[in-house]
């Protein structure tokens, strides 16, 4: 944070918030004595996403550095005045894009290892996938072993939206429909009146597909569901 020109006083406040946090647990309904956290940030802490964005900025800087030094080649978009895109970040979701080359694989692996060492964060490779477009499966298999993640297929989910699929096909909307069905199945165990169920439908269920519908036009068969 010092490199980002945050003042000493502000950094001191943040350190106090992180290092002085304590908690207690309930044992037979009674709270125990408070004890300090090994890690200061708690799940749901409003300070947590803000600090994570500062840490994720380091990955952005590293990716820009390898692109400038021609160690990583991003994906070019557009025919006239093409724009090279190497990475997209939104909160804790990151999408890395590049051409097929072993130089890209080596640079990407080095960036991820260096980011872990510098930030103290651990990249969850179990939730990471490698997706290729018109790339042989044999090459993807070797790249999978080098990066330590699984090979995915198109369409894949990014920010809860299918990427690479056709919005006029039913399979494109399966994740959205699955979320609706999952929410409905959890409500079955709630003893609610007809009015209460109607409120849930209007306030919660109708808002779930709004994000996807704001970007893609759903087929009539999906709307009729």
N, C-alpha and C positions, 0 to 999 in steps of 0.2 A: 504493500500500500504506500510505502514511502516512495517507491519508484513512480507511483501514479500521482504524486504531489498531494497526498492527504496529509493534513497537519498532524503534528505530534500529539496535540490534545485529543483530536478525533481518534487517532490510533490507540491512545491510552483508554478512551472510553470503550472502544470495541474489545480491547484486551480484557478489561474488567468484566464485560458482559460474558465473554467466553470462558475466562479462567476462574471466575468466582461462582459459577452455577452449582447449585446443590439440589438434591431431590430426596424423596423418601418413598418407600413402597408400603402397600397395605398388607399386613399379615393378620389373618383372621378378622379383618375389618378395622384394625387399628394401625395407624401409621408408625413406621419405625423412626429412629433417629435419622436426621438428614446426613447425607454423605456426598462428597464431591463427585462430579462426573470425570471420567477419563477423557471424554470429549465434551466440550462445553456446549455445543449447539444441540438443542432438542428437536425432535420431529415436530413440525408445526410451528416452530419458532419463526416469527416474521423476519427476524434478522438473517435466518439461514439462506433463503434464496438470494438475498442481496449480496452476502459474502460469497456465495457460490458463483455469482456472475463475475465478481472480481477475479476469482480463481480461474474461471473458464476463459477469461480474457487472455490468460497465459497461453492457452492452446491456440487462440486466434493469432497471437503474436508469433508463435512458433511456426504455424502454417504459412503465414505471410513471409517469414524469413526464408523458408525452404523454397517457396515459389520465386521470390526475388533472386535467389542464388541459382535458379534453374535446377534445383535438386528434385522438384516435384512439378509435374505438368498437370494443370487442371483441365477441366472439360470446357471446350469453347462453345459458346452459344451465339448464334447469329451468323449470317453470311457476310453482310457489310458491317465493318467495324465490330468484329466479334469480341465478346467479353469472356474472359477465362474465369470460371468459377471453380474454386478448390475446396471450399467448405461453407456450410450454412449452419448457424447455431441459433437455437431458441431454448433458453433456460438450460436444462440438462440434456436436451436432445441435440445431437450433432450429426450432420450429414457430410461426409467427405467424398468428393468427386474427383476423378482423375482418369487419364487415359491408361490403356493396358500397357504396362511396362514393369520390368523388375526393378528399375530405378525408383519408380513410384512406390512399390511395395516396400523396398528397403528404407526409403525416406519416411514413409508413413509409420513403419515400425519404430524407427529411431525417434520420431516426434512423440509418439505415444509413450515410449519408455522414458524419454526425457521429461515429459509433462508429469508423469507419475512421480519421478524423483524430485522435481522442483516443487510441486504443489502438495505432495503428500496424499493426493487422492488416488484411488484405485479404479482403473477402468474395468467395467464388468464385461468381459469378453463373452460371457454366456448369453448376454442380451444383445450382443453386437453381431451383425451379419455382413457378409460380403456378397454383393449382388453384381453380376456381370450382364452386360447387354451385348449379345452376339459374340460371346467369348466362349471358347471350348471348355467343357467341364474339366478336362485334364489340367488345364492351366489354372482354373479356379481352385482345384483341389490342392495344387502345390502352393498357391497363394494363401489358401486357408491354413495350411500347416505353418507357414511363415508368420502369419499374423495371429494365429491362435483363436480364430473365431469361426463360426459356421457359415456355410454357403447358403444364401437365401435365394428366393425366386421372386420374380415379378408377377403380380403386384405385391409390394411390401408396405407395411404401415409406417408412416412418419407423421408425428403430431396427430395420431389417430385417424389419418386419412390414407387410403390406398394410393400408392405411387406407382405409375406405370400401367395401370389398368384402364379399361374403357368404361366410362360412367354409364353407358347404355346397357351394359351387361349386368345380370343379376349378381354374379360373383363379386363384382366391384362393391356392392352394397352389403355384402354379408357381415363385415365387422360392425356396421351401424345397426343392422337388424339384430345381431347377436347382443349388442349392448342393451337394446330395448327389451329383448327377451330375458336377459339376465336381471335387469331391474324389476321386471314384472314377477319373475320367480321369487325374488327376495321379498316382495310385498305380499305374497300369498300367506305368509306366516303372521302377518299383522292383522289384528282384530280391529278393523276399521269399519265405520258405517259407510253407506253408499256415498254420502256427501264427502266423507274423508277421502275415499278412493277417487272421487271425481276431482278433488282439489289436487291430489298427487298427480293425476293424469294431466291436468291443465298446467300445473306449475313446474313439474319436473320432466315428465315423459315427453311432452311436446317440444321441450327445449333441447333434448339430446341430439336430434338430427339437424338442428338449425345450422350448425357450423358446416356440415358437409353439404347441405342444400344451398348454402350461400355461395358455394364454389362450383358445384356440379348440378346438372339437371337430372333428376332421378326418373327412371322409366315409370310408366303408369302402373305396372304391376307392383312396384315397391310402394307407391303412394297409396294404393288400395289396401295394403296391409294395415 
